[in-house]
Amino acid sequence: MKAIIVEDEFLAQQELSWMIQQHSQITIEACFDDGLDVLRYLQTHRVDVIFLDINIPSLDGMLLAQNINQFTHKPLIVFITAWKEHAVEAFELEAFDYILKPYHESRIVTMLNKLEATAQQQAQQPNPAAGTPQTVNLVKDERIIVTDINDIYYVEAHEKLTFVYTRREAYVMSMAISEFCSRLPEQMFFRCHRSYCVNLSKIREIEPWFNNTYLVKLRDLDAQVPVSRSKVKAFRQLMHL
């Protein structure tokens, strides 16, 4: 993987560069201390990952990330910053990770391992369906958790919040369920109810319920997900009932 570091503190830049070289096979192509210089560089160079501070001159890290997010080829962005209040905004930009300073070396190593695992997974799947997401960003304790799409079992609406359930964790997202579900591939997930969306591959049992509807039981979880009357016909077709 090719990477650049964007950090205006020289010692912090050097320390991060050393850690990357010591603990990964990632190649540091260049280091920058100015946001506009990064945009100029990316016009003629392609990189796989950007290690990005937020408080940098000319164009701050969040504005820079917003610009990069419009690229056809979008490098993975790892924010490394002292500004914890930008974590949600970073999530909305689909950042790969968000690391707060001062950080421990072990935190950097974990992030580097995750980066290389993601790159290896992508290399093994060189031709995914165009536009089909492989991961989704979830937020937990001001951290961004890059989650494999298939690890999500179901999604539940709670007023203006959305609860996302994996096998071991529950995440609370500050958005409507419709917005979150728009980030999930339609061929895998079914909006079975105004308040629920379910991963079809996780269904283990379909139980008839009142008014000719269904109650769906999931593998590995005790949760039960309802199918509303308005969704029954589409659900039967999907499940060949």
N, C-alpha and C positions, 0 to 999 in steps of 0.2 A: 504494500500500500504506500502511496505517496501522500505526504502531508505537509502542511505549513503551520507555523506557530504565529499567532498574532497577539503580542504582549508588549506593552511599552516599558515595563520594568526589566532592565537588562539581566539582573541576577535571576529573577523569576523565569525569564526566557531561557537562560542557560541551564537552570535546574531542571525545567521541564524537558528540554531537549536531551539532557543527559539521561533522565529516567526513561524516555521513549527509546533511546538507543540501547540502554542496558536491558530493558525488559520486553522488547518486541522486535519484530522484523520490519517495522514501519520506517520508511526513509523520509527524513526531514529535507524537503526540497529548498525551503527558504524560511526566514524569520522576518517578521514585520512589526513595526511599532505604530503604524498609521493605517487607518481604515481605507482611505482612498487609494493608497499604494497597493493594497490587497486587491481592490476591484480592477485596477490596471493590470496587475499580474495575472488575474484569472481570465482576462480577455484573451490571453495568448498561451496560458498554461492550464493543464487539467490535473487536478489533485483528487484524492479519494476522501481525505478528512482534513478538517480545519480545527485546530485547537485555539479557541477564541476567548480573549478577555473582553469585558464589556466596556470598561473605562479606558478607551483609547482615543487619541486625537483625530481630528478631521471628521471622521464618521464613526460614531460609537458602535460597539459590538452588536447591539440589537438591530440598529438600522442596517448594518452590514449584512447581518444574517437575513433580514427581510429581502434585501437585494439578491443575495445568493439563492434564496428560496425560489426565485423566479427563473433560475437557470434551467435549461433542459437537462443537463447533467448536474445533479445536486450533490455536492460533497457532503459527507456526514459532518455534523457540527458538534463539537464537544466544548461547551462553555466551561471555562475555569476562571472563577470570579469571586470577589468578596461581596457581591451584591445579591443577596438571597431573594430580594423582592421581585426579581425578574424571572423566577423559575416558571411561573404559569405562562408568561409570554413566550419563554423558550419552548415550553411544551407545545404551544400553539404553532410554533414554527417547526415542529417535529425534530427538535434537537436530539442527537443521539444520547447525550448525557449532560448533566449539569453538576459541576463539582465546585464546592465552596472552599475558598481560602480561609484560613490556612488548612491545607490538606495534608493527609498522611501519605507516605509513599505507597502503602498497601492499597489505598483507594485508587491511586493512579494505575497500579499494576492490575487491579481488578478491571478497571475500565479498558486498559490496553488488551487484556485477554478477551474481553467481550467484543472489542472492535475486530480483532483478528478472527474470532469465531464467526462473526457476522460476515466478514469478507470471504471466509472459507465456504460458508453456507451458500453465499451468492454465487461463488465460483462453481459449486456443484449443481446449481440451478441456473445455467446461463441464459435460458430463454423463457422466463416466466411470462405469463400472459400480460400483454401490454396494459399498464395502468393498474394491475392487481397488486395491492399492498401485501407485503410479507410480514410486516411488524406494525405495531401501533404503540404510541407513547402513552403510558399511564403515569399518574402522579401519586407519590406516597411520601409523606413527611418531607415535603419540599424537594424530593428527588424525582428525577424522571426515570421511569423503568421502561426500557425498550422491551416490549413483550411480543412474542410470536403470536400471530393472529389466532392460530389453532389452540393456544393455551386458554383462550377465553371461552367459558362455558355458556354464560348468558349475561344479559344486561337488563337492568331494571330501573325504571324512572321513579324518582322521588321529588315531586314538584319541579324545581328548576335544576335539580342535581341528577346525575346518572350514576348508579352503582354498577360497577363492572366486577364480575366474579370469575376468578380462575380456580383451579383445584385447591390452592392453598391460601389465596389472598382475596381480599375485597378492596376495591379502589373506589374513591369518590371523586367524580369528575364534575367540574363546575360548568356544565353545559346541558342543554336539553338532550333527551334520548335520540331525537331525530338527527341532531348534529353529530352525535357520536356514531350512530349507526351508519351515517353516510361515509364513514371512514372504513367500514367493514365490507368485505367482498360479498356481493349479493348471492353468489353461488354457494356460499358457506353458511350465511346467517339469514334467518327468517324473522321478520317482524310479526310475531304471532299474536300480538296484543298491543293496544296503545301504550301500555307500560312495560312491555317485555320484548326482547329480541333474543333468539336462541341459536346456538351453534348446532346445526343439524347433525353433525357427526358425533355429538355428545349424547344424543337421545338414546336411552336404553329401554324405555317403556312408554307406550301411549295408552292412557286409560280414558275410556268414555266418561264424560262428565254431564252435568245437567244441560238441558236445552240443546242436545245434540252437539255439544262442544267436546273438547278434550283437555285432559290434564297430562302434561308431559313430565316424565321423570328422567333425571340425568344420571349418567355414569359418574361414579366417584363422589357425588354430592347428594345430600338429603333434600335438596331444593326441588320444588314442583313449580312448573311454569304453565300458566293457562293459555289456551288457544281461544280467542274470542270468536263469536259467531260470524263476524264479518270476514274472518281469516280462515274459517274451516275449509271452504272449497279449495283455496289455494294450497292449504296444508295437506289435504288429502291427495292432491295431485303430486306435490313434492314427495310425499311419503308413500305413494302408490297404494293408498287405502281404498 
